Amino acid sequence: MKSLMSLIGMFVVVLMLTSCDTSGVNGTNGTDGTNGTDGTNGTSSNCHVGEQGLSGGYVFFCDDPDNKLLPAGKIGLEAAPSDQSGSADWIDASLQSTSIAPAWVTGTPYIVGDLVTYTDGNEYVCITANSDATWTPANWLGSFAIGAGQANTTAIIAQGATEGSAYLCSQLTIGSNSDWFLPSIGELSRMRMMFLDYGVGGFAYGYGYYYWSSSEGGTDTAWYQYFGNGTQDYGSGKGSSAYVRCARAF
């Protein structure tokens, strides 16, 4: 009996050893995953407010890649190196009572600090001369925004403008660049901030010196920017004379 038990024990051991020896063949190693491509750099490496731009002017706005205000492929705005005029009308005399406002965003605006916030969640620069922005049709307010200057200028020219501030910008060529436009009032505000912060640009500064924007104030008025105290207003008609400083996106 004892020898039988010994044989059984040996048989179990043999089975265990056999079981261990018959393990499956190891699978082949998987191939290494390919490295992910590097993310694109933000605009900060190529756009610096206050520095000289490609056309010899000065960069006054750098777009945020996570909250873009400029068209696709554009990272910043550059002011022309000098004024294009010191006494230009806004538009031709025959068009000074014609509204050119394009169809913009809709919604009721509310003043929140330095921004106008719409019910659609978008934000636009606050018009500092007026504590209540509901005075003007909502579809005009988008023309105040940073990034609106080119569309405003295109709309002005489409009305048949052959004179005035927007026309001057549309005809401007500096170096190889001919894509200039009359800035919106929001863009002019950023121009002024750049001038005050960095002391570059050579803008007319002081009481009585103001610059035309491409943002309409009404059928026969348009917004302008004082570079002295920062006032923005639309009290003068489109036939009034003001300075012009063009801008371009790059």
C-alpha positions in Angstrom: 0.0 0.0 0.0 2.8 2.3 0.9 4.6 1.8 -2.4 1.3 2.4 -4.3 0.9 5.8 -2.5 4.5 6.6 -3.4 3.9 5.8 -7.0 0.8 8.0 -7.0 2.7 10.9 -5.5 5.4 10.6 -8.1 2.8 10.5 -10.8 1.3 13.8 -9.5 4.7 15.4 -9.4 5.4 14.3 -12.9 2.0 15.7 -14.0 2.8 19.0 -12.3 6.2 19.2 -13.9 4.8 18.3 -17.2 2.1 21.0 -16.8 4.8 23.6 -16.1 6.9 22.4 -19.0 4.1 22.7 -21.5 3.4 26.5 -21.1 2.3 28.2 -24.3 4.8 29.9 -26.5 5.3 33.6 -25.6 3.5 36.0 -28.0 5.6 38.4 -30.1 6.2 41.9 -28.7 3.9 44.5 -30.0 5.4 47.3 -32.1 6.2 50.6 -30.4 3.5 53.3 -30.9 4.4 56.2 -33.1 5.2 59.5 -31.4 2.5 62.1 -31.4 3.1 65.1 -33.5 4.0 68.3 -31.6 1.2 70.7 -31.0 1.3 74.0 -32.9 2.9 76.9 -31.1 0.6 79.6 -29.8 0.9 83.1 -31.3 3.1 84.4 -28.5 6.3 83.2 -30.2 5.5 85.1 -33.4 3.5 88.1 -32.2 4.6 90.7 -29.7 2.7 93.9 -29.0 4.8 97.0 -29.3 7.4 95.4 -31.6 7.9 96.4 -35.2 5.7 94.5 -37.7 6.4 93.2 -41.2 5.5 96.5 -42.8 7.5 98.7 -40.5 4.6 99.6 -38.3 3.9 98.3 -34.8 2.0 95.3 -33.6 -0.9 96.3 -31.4 -2.9 93.1 -30.9 -2.0 89.4 -30.7 -4.8 86.9 -31.1 -5.5 84.2 -28.5 -5.4 80.8 -30.3 -8.0 79.4 -27.8 -10.4 82.3 -28.3 -9.7 83.7 -31.8 -11.1 87.1 -32.9 -9.1 87.2 -36.2 -9.7 85.2 -39.3 -8.1 81.8 -39.6 -4.4 81.9 -40.3 -4.0 85.4 -38.8 -2.3 85.9 -35.5 -2.1 89.6 -34.9 -2.8 93.2 -36.0 -0.2 95.8 -37.1 -0.7 99.5 -37.4 0.8 101.4 -40.4 4.1 103.1 -39.6 2.6 106.6 -39.9 -0.8 108.4 -40.4 -2.3 108.2 -43.8 -4.1 111.5 -43.4 -4.6 114.3 -40.8 -7.9 115.6 -42.3 -9.9 112.9 -44.1 -13.7 112.6 -44.4 -15.1 109.2 -43.4 -16.6 108.6 -46.8 -17.5 110.5 -50.1 -19.9 113.4 -49.7 -22.6 111.7 -51.7 -22.6 108.7 -49.3 -22.4 110.5 -46.0 -26.1 109.8 -45.2 -26.0 106.2 -46.3 -25.8 103.3 -43.8 -23.2 100.6 -44.6 -23.7 98.5 -41.5 -23.4 94.8 -42.4 -25.5 92.2 -40.8 -23.8 91.3 -37.6 -24.6 89.5 -34.4 -28.1 89.8 -32.8 -29.0 90.0 -29.1 -29.4 92.5 -26.4 -26.1 94.1 -25.2 -25.2 94.6 -21.6 -22.2 96.7 -20.3 -19.9 94.6 -18.2 -16.7 96.4 -17.2 -14.7 97.1 -20.4 -16.7 94.7 -22.5 -20.2 94.5 -24.1 -21.5 91.0 -23.4 -24.3 89.7 -25.6 -26.9 87.1 -24.8 -25.1 84.8 -27.3 -22.1 84.8 -25.0 -19.8 86.7 -27.2 -17.9 89.8 -25.9 -17.2 93.0 -27.7 -15.3 96.1 -26.7 -17.3 98.6 -24.6 -18.0 102.0 -26.1 -16.7 104.2 -23.3 -18.6 107.3 -24.3 -22.0 105.7 -23.5 -23.0 103.9 -20.4 -26.0 102.3 -22.1 -25.2 100.5 -25.4 -28.9 99.8 -26.1 -29.2 103.1 -28.0 -28.0 101.6 -31.2 -29.3 98.6 -33.3 -27.8 95.4 -32.1 -26.8 94.4 -35.6 -24.3 97.3 -35.7 -22.5 96.4 -32.5 -20.4 93.7 -34.0 -18.7 96.3 -36.2 -17.1 97.6 -33.0 -15.2 94.4 -32.3 -11.6 93.5 -32.6 -11.3 91.7 -35.9 -14.2 93.6 -37.6 -12.1 96.3 -39.3 -11.5 94.4 -42.5 -15.2 93.5 -42.9 -16.3 97.1 -42.1 -13.9 98.5 -44.7 -15.1 96.0 -47.3 -18.7 97.0 -46.6 -17.8 100.8 -47.0 -16.0 100.2 -50.3 -18.9 98.1 -51.5 -21.1 101.1 -51.2 -19.1 102.8 -54.0 -16.6 104.8 -51.8 -13.9 106.4 -53.9 -12.8 108.9 -51.2 -12.5 109.0 -47.4 -10.7 107.2 -44.7 -11.6 103.6 -45.5 -10.8 104.2 -49.2 -7.4 105.5 -48.3 -6.7 102.3 -46.4 -8.0 100.1 -49.2 -5.6 101.7 -51.6 -2.5 101.6 -49.3 0.5 99.5 -50.2 3.6 99.4 -48.0 6.3 97.1 -49.2 4.6 94.0 -50.6 1.5 94.4 -48.4 -1.7 95.9 -49.8 -4.2 94.3 -47.4 -4.8 97.4 -45.2 -8.1 98.4 -43.7 -9.6 101.1 -41.5 -9.6 99.7 -38.0 -12.8 99.2 -36.0 -13.3 101.3 -32.8 -12.3 98.2 -30.7 -9.1 97.9 -32.8 -8.3 101.6 -32.4 -8.7 101.2 -28.6 -6.0 98.6 -28.7 -3.8 100.8 -30.9 -4.0 103.5 -28.2 -3.1 101.0 -25.5 0.0 100.0 -27.4 0.9 103.6 -27.9 0.6 104.4 -24.2 2.3 101.3 -23.0 5.3 101.3 -25.4 5.5 104.9 -26.7 5.7 103.8 -30.3 3.6 104.6 -33.4 3.9 108.4 -33.5 0.1 109.0 -33.1 -1.4 112.5 -32.8 -1.9 113.0 -29.1 -3.9 115.6 -27.3 -7.2 117.3 -27.2 -8.8 117.8 -30.7 -6.8 115.0 -32.3 -8.9 112.0 -33.1 -8.8 109.1 -35.5 -11.6 107.7 -37.6 -12.7 104.1 -37.1 -14.6 102.0 -39.6 -17.5 101.5 -37.1 -20.7 103.4 -37.8 -22.5 105.4 -35.2 -25.6 105.8 -37.2 -26.7 106.5 -40.8 -24.7 109.7 -41.0 -22.2 109.3 -38.1 -19.2 107.2 -37.4 -17.1 106.4 -34.3 -13.7 108.0 -33.6 -11.0 107.6 -31.0 -9.1 110.3 -29.1 -5.6 109.2 -28.3 -5.3 111.7 -25.5 -7.8 110.8 -22.8 -9.1 107.7 -24.6 -12.6 109.0 -25.3 -14.6 107.3 -28.0 -17.5 109.1 -29.6 -19.7 109.3 -32.6 -20.9 112.9 -32.4 -19.4 114.1 -35.6 -20.9 113.5 -39.1 -19.2 111.4 -41.7 -18.2 114.6 -43.5 -16.0 115.8 -40.5 -12.2 115.6 -40.8 -10.1 113.3 -38.7 -6.8 111.5 -38.7 -6.4 108.1 -40.4 -4.2 105.2 -39.3 -4.7 102.0 -41.3 -4.1 98.5 -40.0 -3.6 95.0 -41.4 -3.8 91.4 -40.1 -0.8 89.1 -40.4 
